[in-house]
Amino acid sequence: MTTALTCTNIHVDFDGFKAVNGVDLTLDRGEVHFLIGPNGAGKTTLVDAVTGLAKYSGSVVKDGVELRGKKVHHIARRGIGRTFQTATVFEQLTVAQNLDIAAGAGRSPWSLLRRRTVLPDNVVAVLEQIGLAGQAQTPAGILAHGQKQWLEIGMLLVGDADVLLLDEPIAGMGHEERDTTGRLLHEIAETRAVAVVEHDMDFMRAFASRVTVLHAGAVLASGSVDEVSNDPRVQEVYLGA
Ligand code: ADP
């Protein structure tokens, strides 16, 4: 297990309001790391900071390289990939074309729009992994909600992201799809670091290797599922106990 990303003393300030207030966070390859906490705790803002969307003070280092001050596309090229609650796929294009575009730096846009009969090996491998091998030529717009989320994760994989930051990846999914997603995240985390912003406590208990609880912009607790579940400060925040 190696460390992929180290965030140190991250502060994000919106006109004097401290949305993130001195957070330290380490993401290791080999782990599915859940970020939980009540609404407004600062989870999304922290992810925004790491991906270059929110200005912050502190330090974000990936594989020895400081990312603070770098542009969004530069950070993405460094292998940090992100999904949003609502999947952002190209609805008019097929599943394979979506993956092709995500993989296709350096090729002309027109070549990407052709429907290929022979798909590149990396696209085929990801199609298998995300369970969409049978839908390669299906327009992404008609996929089921869960399948769109998997496609979006696949787009990060084919683009060689090795730190994946996923915002509520199971929102709107049924039980079976959730379990499939949890298993997929663990498979991905065998070689990469996966962080999941999540509200669903059952999903967290079933699939978290590690949990960090944010509250009021700060880390309230971090550890295994059992450690954070038994922490009285966490219980107080969640149950008002
Ligand atoms: P979470 O993802 O944990 O629900 P957020 O990171 O979305 O929390 O929000 C943390 C706090 O920062 C909230 O109080 C929210 O209202 C505030 N906030 C988020 N974005 C902005 C912004 N662009 N301007 C001002 N306040 C913001």
Boltz pocket constraint, residues with backbone or C-beta under 6 A from the ligand:
constraints:
  - pocket:
      binder: B
      contacts: [[A, 14], [A, 17], [A, 19], [A, 37], [A, 38], [A, 39], [A, 40], [A, 41], [A, 42], [A, 43], [A, 44], [A, 45], [A, 46]]
      max_distance: 6.0
